[in-house]
Amino acid sequence: MIALLTLIGPAVVLGFLFGAAVGRRAGPPRTRAAWAGTVLLLLGTALAGASSGFVPGRPGLWLEAGALLLGAYLGGAALAAVMPGRRPAD
């Protein structure tokens, strides 16, 4: 995992920053369908991260990297969406 973060660290940081920009602009989910989609994304990320140790080779690397990047994006979006001083989307 440390080697993966060393190689994919800049992409994780960019994913977090991109998620923060999107979350800041969009804000928190407002509808029931948006909340359901958010929960499904979080569950999918957790499942991908948990199952990455069971997938060998290059596909396992892709799965683990994807889980890291999606987790960073979702974390940035969630953090920026709940920050005070956010302007609502027009």
Phi, psi and omega in degrees: 000323179294318178296321179296317178294327178294318182280324187252008181304313179299324178293324178294317178297316179295323176297318177297315181294320178294318177297322178295321178294317180291316180296324179294321181283320186274325182083183181287160178299141184250329184256166179296322179294322178294321177295320179296319177296322178296316179296318179296321177296318179295318178295320178297320178295317179295319179295318179295319178293323181285328183269358183293334179286343182267348181259117184276159170074207184297319176300326176294322176296316179297318180295316180293319178294319178297320178295320178295315182292317179294321177297319178294318179298312181295322177296316178295319180294318181294318181295316182287331182290331183259004179291142177290154178086010180284136175274136179292150179292142179266000000 
